[in-house]
Amino acid sequence: MKKTLSALIKISFALGCENDFDTLFAKKGYSSIQEVINEQL
């Protein structure tokens, strides 16, 4: 798995989208259970 992540990081640098990792792994905050339900639809 470590090699896969390393390859993904190298590809992202080559494509110039390394800053997108901030949003890729960001936790989304919910203010209600209804927001969670709506996102699953």
mmCIF file of the N, C-alpha and C atoms, coordinates in Angstrom:
data_MODEL
# 
_entry.id   MODEL 
# 
loop_
_atom_site.group_PDB 
_atom_site.id 
_atom_site.type_symbol 
_atom_site.label_atom_id 
_atom_site.label_alt_id 
_atom_site.label_comp_id 
_atom_site.label_asym_id 
_atom_site.label_entity_id 
_atom_site.label_seq_id 
_atom_site.pdbx_PDB_ins_code 
_atom_site.Cartn_x 
_atom_site.Cartn_y 
_atom_site.Cartn_z 
_atom_site.occupancy 
_atom_site.B_iso_or_equiv 
_atom_site.pdbx_formal_charge 
_atom_site.auth_seq_id 
_atom_site.auth_comp_id 
_atom_site.auth_asym_id 
_atom_site.auth_atom_id 
_atom_site.pdbx_PDB_model_num 
ATOM 1   N N  . MET A 1 1  ? 0.822   -1.192 0.000   1.00 0.00 ? 1  MET A N  1 
ATOM 2   C CA . MET A 1 1  ? 0.000   0.000  0.000   1.00 0.00 ? 1  MET A CA 1 
ATOM 3   C C  . MET A 1 1  ? 0.864   1.253  0.000   1.00 0.00 ? 1  MET A C  1 
ATOM 4   N N  . LYS A 1 2  ? 1.992   1.198  0.663   1.00 0.00 ? 2  LYS A N  1 
ATOM 5   C CA . LYS A 1 2  ? 2.874   2.364  0.724   1.00 0.00 ? 2  LYS A CA 1 
ATOM 6   C C  . LYS A 1 2  ? 3.331   2.764  -0.679  1.00 0.00 ? 2  LYS A C  1 
ATOM 7   N N  . LYS A 1 3  ? 3.616   1.781  -1.524  1.00 0.00 ? 3  LYS A N  1 
ATOM 8   C CA . LYS A 1 3  ? 4.048   2.083  -2.887  1.00 0.00 ? 3  LYS A CA 1 
ATOM 9   C C  . LYS A 1 3  ? 2.918   2.739  -3.681  1.00 0.00 ? 3  LYS A C  1 
ATOM 10  N N  . THR A 1 4  ? 1.682   2.315  -3.404  1.00 0.00 ? 4  THR A N  1 
ATOM 11  C CA . THR A 1 4  ? 0.539   2.881  -4.104  1.00 0.00 ? 4  THR A CA 1 
ATOM 12  C C  . THR A 1 4  ? 0.356   4.348  -3.745  1.00 0.00 ? 4  THR A C  1 
ATOM 13  N N  . LEU A 1 5  ? 0.459   4.670  -2.461  1.00 0.00 ? 5  LEU A N  1 
ATOM 14  C CA . LEU A 1 5  ? 0.325   6.056  -2.026  1.00 0.00 ? 5  LEU A CA 1 
ATOM 15  C C  . LEU A 1 5  ? 1.461   6.899  -2.595  1.00 0.00 ? 5  LEU A C  1 
ATOM 16  N N  . SER A 1 6  ? 2.645   6.359  -2.599  1.00 0.00 ? 6  SER A N  1 
ATOM 17  C CA . SER A 1 6  ? 3.791   7.071  -3.158  1.00 0.00 ? 6  SER A CA 1 
ATOM 18  C C  . SER A 1 6  ? 3.570   7.367  -4.642  1.00 0.00 ? 6  SER A C  1 
ATOM 19  N N  . ALA A 1 7  ? 3.055   6.399  -5.366  1.00 0.00 ? 7  ALA A N  1 
ATOM 20  C CA . ALA A 1 7  ? 2.787   6.598  -6.788  1.00 0.00 ? 7  ALA A CA 1 
ATOM 21  C C  . ALA A 1 7  ? 1.697   7.647  -6.990  1.00 0.00 ? 7  ALA A C  1 
ATOM 22  N N  . LEU A 1 8  ? 0.668   7.608  -6.147  1.00 0.00 ? 8  LEU A N  1 
ATOM 23  C CA . LEU A 1 8  ? -0.404  8.588  -6.246  1.00 0.00 ? 8  LEU A CA 1 
ATOM 24  C C  . LEU A 1 8  ? 0.123   10.002 -6.011  1.00 0.00 ? 8  LEU A C  1 
ATOM 25  N N  . ILE A 1 9  ? 0.988   10.151 -5.041  1.00 0.00 ? 9  ILE A N  1 
ATOM 26  C CA . ILE A 1 9  ? 1.568   11.466 -4.751  1.00 0.00 ? 9  ILE A CA 1 
ATOM 27  C C  . ILE A 1 9  ? 2.427   11.946 -5.911  1.00 0.00 ? 9  ILE A C  1 
ATOM 28  N N  . LYS A 1 10 ? 3.217   11.067 -6.489  1.00 0.00 ? 10 LYS A N  1 
ATOM 29  C CA . LYS A 1 10 ? 4.059   11.436 -7.633  1.00 0.00 ? 10 LYS A CA 1 
ATOM 30  C C  . LYS A 1 10 ? 3.209   11.854 -8.829  1.00 0.00 ? 10 LYS A C  1 
ATOM 31  N N  . ILE A 1 11 ? 2.122   11.137 -9.062  1.00 0.00 ? 11 ILE A N  1 
ATOM 32  C CA . ILE A 1 11 ? 1.230   11.476 -10.169 1.00 0.00 ? 11 ILE A CA 1 
ATOM 33  C C  . ILE A 1 11 ? 0.587   12.831 -9.930  1.00 0.00 ? 11 ILE A C  1 
ATOM 34  N N  . SER A 1 12 ? 0.171   13.077 -8.686  1.00 0.00 ? 12 SER A N  1 
ATOM 35  C CA . SER A 1 12 ? -0.475  14.361 -8.393  1.00 0.00 ? 12 SER A CA 1 
ATOM 36  C C  . SER A 1 12 ? 0.489   15.523 -8.604  1.00 0.00 ? 12 SER A C  1 
ATOM 37  N N  . PHE A 1 13 ? 1.760   15.344 -8.255  1.00 0.00 ? 13 PHE A N  1 
ATOM 38  C CA . PHE A 1 13 ? 2.749   16.396 -8.510  1.00 0.00 ? 13 PHE A CA 1 
ATOM 39  C C  . PHE A 1 13 ? 2.956   16.597 -10.001 1.00 0.00 ? 13 PHE A C  1 
ATOM 40  N N  . ALA A 1 14 ? 2.983   15.499 -10.744 1.00 0.00 ? 14 ALA A N  1 
ATOM 41  C CA . ALA A 1 14 ? 3.175   15.600 -12.195 1.00 0.00 ? 14 ALA A CA 1 
ATOM 42  C C  . ALA A 1 14 ? 2.010   16.332 -12.858 1.00 0.00 ? 14 ALA A C  1 
ATOM 43  N N  . LEU A 1 15 ? 0.815   16.154 -12.320 1.00 0.00 ? 15 LEU A N  1 
ATOM 44  C CA . LEU A 1 15 ? -0.366  16.800 -12.887 1.00 0.00 ? 15 LEU A CA 1 
ATOM 45  C C  . LEU A 1 15 ? -0.621  18.184 -12.303 1.00 0.00 ? 15 LEU A C  1 
ATOM 46  N N  . GLY A 1 16 ? 0.163   18.541 -11.287 1.00 0.00 ? 16 GLY A N  1 
ATOM 47  C CA . GLY A 1 16 ? 0.015   19.857 -10.674 1.00 0.00 ? 16 GLY A CA 1 
ATOM 48  C C  . GLY A 1 16 ? -1.206  19.980 -9.771  1.00 0.00 ? 16 GLY A C  1 
ATOM 49  N N  . CYS A 1 17 ? -1.661  18.871 -9.222  1.00 0.00 ? 17 CYS A N  1 
ATOM 50  C CA . CYS A 1 17 ? -2.852  18.924 -8.365  1.00 0.00 ? 17 CYS A CA 1 
ATOM 51  C C  . CYS A 1 17 ? -2.563  18.413 -6.958  1.00 0.00 ? 17 CYS A C  1 
ATOM 52  N N  . GLU A 1 18 ? -1.336  18.613 -6.503  1.00 0.00 ? 18 GLU A N  1 
ATOM 53  C CA . GLU A 1 18 ? -0.973  18.130 -5.165  1.00 0.00 ? 18 GLU A CA 1 
ATOM 54  C C  . GLU A 1 18 ? -1.729  18.835 -4.042  1.00 0.00 ? 18 GLU A C  1 
ATOM 55  N N  . ASN A 1 19 ? -2.197  20.039 -4.294  1.00 0.00 ? 19 ASN A N  1 
ATOM 56  C CA . ASN A 1 19 ? -2.955  20.761 -3.269  1.00 0.00 ? 19 ASN A CA 1 
ATOM 57  C C  . ASN A 1 19 ? -4.361  20.195 -3.072  1.00 0.00 ? 19 ASN A C  1 
ATOM 58  N N  . ASP A 1 20 ? -4.808  19.370 -3.987  1.00 0.00 ? 20 ASP A N  1 
ATOM 59  C CA . ASP A 1 20 ? -6.144  18.782 -3.872  1.00 0.00 ? 20 ASP A CA 1 
ATOM 60  C C  . ASP A 1 20 ? -6.234  17.742 -2.757  1.00 0.00 ? 20 ASP A C  1 
ATOM 61  N N  . PHE A 1 21 ? -5.105  17.301 -2.228  1.00 0.00 ? 21 PHE A N  1 
ATOM 62  C CA . PHE A 1 21 ? -5.130  16.340 -1.134  1.00 0.00 ? 21 PHE A CA 1 
ATOM 63  C C  . PHE A 1 21 ? -5.775  16.934 0.113   1.00 0.00 ? 21 PHE A C  1 
ATOM 64  N N  . ASP A 1 22 ? -5.706  18.244 0.270   1.00 0.00 ? 22 ASP A N  1 
ATOM 65  C CA . ASP A 1 22 ? -6.340  18.890 1.423   1.00 0.00 ? 22 ASP A CA 1 
ATOM 66  C C  . ASP A 1 22 ? -7.842  18.625 1.443   1.00 0.00 ? 22 ASP A C  1 
ATOM 67  N N  . THR A 1 23 ? -8.462  18.698 0.289   1.00 0.00 ? 23 THR A N  1 
ATOM 68  C CA . THR A 1 23 ? -9.907  18.469 0.237   1.00 0.00 ? 23 THR A CA 1 
ATOM 69  C C  . THR A 1 23 ? -10.250 16.988 0.132   1.00 0.00 ? 23 THR A C  1 
ATOM 70  N N  . LEU A 1 24 ? -9.353  16.215 -0.416  1.00 0.00 ? 24 LEU A N  1 
ATOM 71  C CA . LEU A 1 24 ? -9.610  14.788 -0.573  1.00 0.00 ? 24 LEU A CA 1 
ATOM 72  C C  . LEU A 1 24 ? -9.758  14.094 0.774   1.00 0.00 ? 24 LEU A C  1 
ATOM 73  N N  . PHE A 1 25 ? -8.909  14.476 1.716   1.00 0.00 ? 25 PHE A N  1 
ATOM 74  C CA . PHE A 1 25 ? -8.913  13.815 3.016   1.00 0.00 ? 25 PHE A CA 1 
ATOM 75  C C  . PHE A 1 25 ? -9.532  14.664 4.122   1.00 0.00 ? 25 PHE A C  1 
ATOM 76  N N  . ALA A 1 26 ? -10.212 15.720 3.764   1.00 0.00 ? 26 ALA A N  1 
ATOM 77  C CA . ALA A 1 26 ? -10.836 16.581 4.764   1.00 0.00 ? 26 ALA A CA 1 
ATOM 78  C C  . ALA A 1 26 ? -12.096 15.919 5.319   1.00 0.00 ? 26 ALA A C  1 
ATOM 79  N N  . LYS A 1 27 ? -12.287 16.085 6.604   1.00 0.00 ? 27 LYS A N  1 
ATOM 80  C CA . LYS A 1 27 ? -13.503 15.569 7.229   1.00 0.00 ? 27 LYS A CA 1 
ATOM 81  C C  . LYS A 1 27 ? -14.595 16.613 7.090   1.00 0.00 ? 27 LYS A C  1 
ATOM 82  N N  . LYS A 1 28 ? -15.744 16.158 6.671   1.00 0.00 ? 28 LYS A N  1 
ATOM 83  C CA . LYS A 1 28 ? -16.864 17.067 6.509   1.00 0.00 ? 28 LYS A CA 1 
ATOM 84  C C  . LYS A 1 28 ? -17.645 17.115 7.816   1.00 0.00 ? 28 LYS A C  1 
ATOM 85  N N  . GLY A 1 29 ? -17.945 18.313 8.254   1.00 0.00 ? 29 GLY A N  1 
ATOM 86  C CA . GLY A 1 29 ? -18.729 18.472 9.462   1.00 0.00 ? 29 GLY A CA 1 
ATOM 87  C C  . GLY A 1 29 ? -20.209 18.553 9.144   1.00 0.00 ? 29 GLY A C  1 
ATOM 88  N N  . TYR A 1 30 ? -21.001 17.910 9.937   1.00 0.00 ? 30 TYR A N  1 
ATOM 89  C CA . TYR A 1 30 ? -22.444 17.933 9.761   1.00 0.00 ? 30 TYR A CA 1 
ATOM 90  C C  . TYR A 1 30 ? -23.072 18.636 10.957  1.00 0.00 ? 30 TYR A C  1 
ATOM 91  N N  . SER A 1 31 ? -24.122 19.398 10.694  1.00 0.00 ? 31 SER A N  1 
ATOM 92  C CA . SER A 1 31 ? -24.805 20.086 11.780  1.00 0.00 ? 31 SER A CA 1 
ATOM 93  C C  . SER A 1 31 ? -26.094 19.373 12.178  1.00 0.00 ? 31 SER A C  1 
ATOM 94  N N  . SER A 1 32 ? -26.495 18.376 11.384  1.00 0.00 ? 32 SER A N  1 
ATOM 95  C CA . SER A 1 32 ? -27.704 17.620 11.733  1.00 0.00 ? 32 SER A CA 1 
ATOM 96  C C  . SER A 1 32 ? -27.648 16.244 11.078  1.00 0.00 ? 32 SER A C  1 
ATOM 97  N N  . ILE A 1 33 ? -28.458 15.346 11.598  1.00 0.00 ? 33 ILE A N  1 
ATOM 98  C CA . ILE A 1 33 ? -28.552 14.009 11.014  1.00 0.00 ? 33 ILE A CA 1 
ATOM 99  C C  . ILE A 1 33 ? -29.189 14.079 9.630   1.00 0.00 ? 33 ILE A C  1 
ATOM 100 N N  . GLN A 1 34 ? -30.013 15.086 9.406   1.00 0.00 ? 34 GLN A N  1 
ATOM 101 C CA . GLN A 1 34 ? -30.650 15.240 8.098   1.00 0.00 ? 34 GLN A CA 1 
ATOM 102 C C  . GLN A 1 34 ? -29.623 15.526 7.007   1.00 0.00 ? 34 GLN A C  1 
ATOM 103 N N  . GLU A 1 35 ? -28.578 16.268 7.312   1.00 0.00 ? 35 GLU A N  1 
ATOM 104 C CA . GLU A 1 35 ? -27.510 16.512 6.330   1.00 0.00 ? 35 GLU A CA 1 
ATOM 105 C C  . GLU A 1 35 ? -26.825 15.220 5.946   1.00 0.00 ? 35 GLU A C  1 
ATOM 106 N N  . VAL A 1 36 ? -26.616 14.332 6.884   1.00 0.00 ? 36 VAL A N  1 
ATOM 107 C CA . VAL A 1 36 ? -26.003 13.033 6.603   1.00 0.00 ? 36 VAL A CA 1 
ATOM 108 C C  . VAL A 1 36 ? -26.914 12.209 5.697   1.00 0.00 ? 36 VAL A C  1 
ATOM 109 N N  . ILE A 1 37 ? -28.186 12.183 6.011   1.00 0.00 ? 37 ILE A N  1 
ATOM 110 C CA . ILE A 1 37 ? -29.155 11.440 5.200   1.00 0.00 ? 37 ILE A CA 1 
ATOM 111 C C  . ILE A 1 37 ? -29.225 12.005 3.788   1.00 0.00 ? 37 ILE A C  1 
ATOM 112 N N  . ASN A 1 38 ? -29.282 13.318 3.658   1.00 0.00 ? 38 ASN A N  1 
ATOM 113 C CA . ASN A 1 38 ? -29.373 13.955 2.346   1.00 0.00 ? 38 ASN A CA 1 
ATOM 114 C C  . ASN A 1 38 ? -28.158 13.664 1.486   1.00 0.00 ? 38 ASN A C  1 
ATOM 115 N N  . GLU A 1 39 ? -26.988 13.566 2.077   1.00 0.00 ? 39 GLU A N  1 
ATOM 116 C CA . GLU A 1 39 ? -25.770 13.317 1.302   1.00 0.00 ? 39 GLU A CA 1 
ATOM 117 C C  . GLU A 1 39 ? -25.749 11.898 0.762   1.00 0.00 ? 39 GLU A C  1 
ATOM 118 N N  . GLN A 1 40 ? -26.389 10.979 1.421   1.00 0.00 ? 40 GLN A N  1 
ATOM 119 C CA . GLN A 1 40 ? -26.398 9.590  0.979   1.00 0.00 ? 40 GLN A CA 1 
ATOM 120 C C  . GLN A 1 40 ? -27.370 9.359  -0.164  1.00 0.00 ? 40 GLN A C  1 
ATOM 121 N N  . LEU A 1 41 ? -28.256 10.295 -0.417  1.00 0.00 ? 41 LEU A N  1 
ATOM 122 C CA . LEU A 1 41 ? -29.267 10.121 -1.488  1.00 0.00 ? 41 LEU A CA 1 
ATOM 123 C C  . LEU A 1 41 ? -28.705 10.397 -2.841  1.00 0.00 ? 41 LEU A C  1 
# 
